[in-house]
Amino acid sequence: MSPARDPILSPYPPAEFLRFVELFNQQEYFEAHEILEDLWVMTPGEEREFYKGLIMLAVGLLHARSKRKRGAVGVLTGALEHLRKYPATYGGLDREQSVAVAQAILDGAAVPRKAPLIRVRSG
């Protein structure tokens, strides 16, 4: 899969997607994954796979924060496989930063405590 367009932004990002980003950046990973799952279930095509990668990222960080290394490694590896298929910006999301967070944790870094972990690029 090699998405060339950004259907999430057309015409506006879904409210659930924006709420996911907000919850994720508040490190409310369980709640973030729950809200995006609702959207994921209803969405077809490439957007569905993108949402799946973000859900896996949230679950992986939840495992990492809870010191469940085996679960974190498996789920974050899956998240990377999904997210790396997309352009650097997709859904307005800075996909490169999201991938970097997951990769850093797989490489042994701790889950960041304060800074937002993912951001939506404007314009």
C-alpha positions in Angstrom: 0.0 0.0 0.0 1.3 3.4 -0.9 -1.3 6.0 -0.2 -0.9 9.1 -2.4 -3.8 11.2 -1.0 -4.9 12.2 2.4 -8.6 11.2 2.8 -8.6 11.9 6.5 -8.4 15.6 6.0 -11.1 15.7 3.3 -13.0 17.8 4.0 -12.2 17.8 7.7 -10.5 15.4 10.1 -13.0 13.3 12.1 -13.7 14.5 15.6 -12.7 11.1 16.9 -9.3 11.4 15.3 -8.7 14.8 16.8 -9.8 13.6 20.2 -7.4 10.6 19.8 -4.5 13.0 19.3 -5.6 15.0 22.3 -5.9 12.0 24.6 -2.7 10.4 23.3 -0.7 13.6 24.1 -2.2 13.6 27.6 -0.9 10.0 27.8 -4.4 8.7 28.2 -3.4 5.8 26.0 -6.2 3.4 26.9 -8.9 6.1 26.3 -7.2 7.2 23.1 -7.2 3.7 21.7 -10.8 3.2 22.7 -12.1 6.4 20.9 -10.1 5.6 17.7 -11.4 2.0 17.7 -14.9 3.3 17.3 -13.8 5.2 14.1 -11.6 2.3 12.9 -14.5 -0.1 12.9 -16.6 2.2 10.6 -13.8 3.1 8.2 -12.8 1.3 5.0 -9.6 1.2 3.0 -6.3 2.8 3.7 -7.6 5.1 6.5 -8.6 2.0 8.4 -5.1 0.6 8.3 -3.7 4.0 9.4 -6.0 4.1 12.3 -5.0 0.5 13.2 -1.4 1.6 13.3 -2.3 4.5 15.7 -4.3 2.2 17.9 -1.4 -0.2 18.1 0.9 2.8 18.9 -1.3 3.8 21.8 -1.6 0.2 23.1 2.2 -0.3 22.8 2.9 2.8 24.8 0.4 1.7 27.4 2.3 -1.6 27.7 5.7 0.2 27.8 4.5 2.6 30.5 3.3 -0.4 32.5 6.6 -2.1 32.1 5.2 -5.0 30.0 8.1 -5.1 27.7 7.1 -8.2 25.7 3.7 -6.8 24.9 5.2 -3.3 24.1 7.7 -4.8 21.7 5.2 -6.8 19.8 2.5 -4.2 19.5 5.0 -1.3 18.7 6.6 -3.4 16.1 3.2 -3.9 14.5 2.4 -0.2 14.8 5.6 0.6 12.9 4.7 -1.9 10.1 1.4 -0.1 9.6 2.5 3.5 10.0 5.6 3.3 7.8 3.4 2.7 4.8 2.1 6.2 4.9 3.6 9.6 3.8 5.5 11.8 6.3 2.2 13.7 6.9 -1.0 11.8 6.7 -4.3 12.9 8.3 -2.4 16.0 9.2 -0.4 13.8 11.6 3.3 14.1 11.7 3.8 10.4 11.0 7.6 10.6 11.2 7.4 11.8 14.8 5.0 9.0 15.7 7.3 6.4 14.2 10.3 8.0 16.0 8.6 7.7 19.4 7.8 4.1 18.8 11.3 3.3 17.5 12.9 5.1 20.4 11.0 3.0 22.9 11.9 -0.2 21.0 15.5 1.0 21.2 15.2 1.2 25.0 14.1 4.8 25.7 11.5 5.4 28.4 8.0 6.7 27.5 8.3 10.5 27.5 6.5 12.1 30.5 5.6 15.6 29.5 6.0 16.6 25.9 3.2 15.8 23.4 4.2 12.6 21.7 2.4 13.2 18.4 1.3 16.3 16.6 -1.0 17.4 13.8 0.8 19.5 11.3 -1.0 22.5 10.1 -1.2 23.4 6.4 
